[in-house]
Structures are given as structure tokens and as C-alpha cells.
Amino acid sequence: MSELPVYLFVYGTLQPGFVNPFAQLLNQNSQYVGHGTLRGRLYSIGRYPGAVYDANSPSHVQGSIFDISHNPTDLLTHLDEYEGVNTPANPTDEYCRAMVPINYGDDELPCWTYLYNWPVSVEQLIASGNYVNL
């Protein structure tokens, strides 16, 4: 019996084309699946973005889907460190890792993603939902 695939959706500095050590780690330890979208809004949090998931949102966050099935536990542990996510999760963390539905073509894939966990009232909305093309 084969294991089910495990997916990760990224929308900021972990996407293809970024060269920070954690983007390289993701690239070396996963398989790029393709472009996906998350229902919600994207904000500029300074030098990086933050996505807020909203199942009823008419807007979408643009990003990349990776298959991380090869070694998801180790990879997510390192990426949690990069995103400042504690184990167990702490409600005061800037980000939380959550499993959310991601639109991929005509399909919907359950993907891990890092969602912004702080209030966004003073953050700048990225109306296009695309951090790469700012």
C-alpha cells in the first residue's frame, strides 16, 4: 500500500526563484507540482508576505504547490523554524501551519501552508494576491 502524497503550498520567499537557504532546502527535498491558489487575502508584512485564509473570499493568493511526501516530518520541522512556528503551536506565533484546500487547475488539493496569525488591520493588502510580481 502506497502512502498518500503530502503537499505544501507556498506563496512567498519559499517559492521557486528565491535563493534563501530554506527555499533551497524545499527545492532539494520535494517535487514541484505547479501553480495553485488559496482563497483569501495576501498582505505585505515588510520584507515578506502573510496570507489569511478565508473559504468564502472572492480573492485568491497565488503560489506554488510542492509534493513533500519523501520526508514531510523533517522538512516541515525545518520550515517551521524558518516561519517561526513553535511545536506545539503557540497562539502568539506570527504564523501557524495549517492544512487548507488549494485550487490546482480544476482540482482541489489539501496542502500544508503557513498562514499569517496576527491582526492585519495595519498591513498593506497585496490586491493581486501575487507576492512574486509586486
PyMOL commands that set and color helices and strands:
alter all, ss='L'
color gray80, all
select helices_A, chain A and resi 21-28+72-83
alter helices_A, ss='H'
color red, helices_A
select strands_A, chain A and resi 7-10+31-44+49-53+60-67+95-104+107-116+124-125
alter strands_A, ss='S'
color yellow, strands_A
deselect
rebuild
show_as cartoon
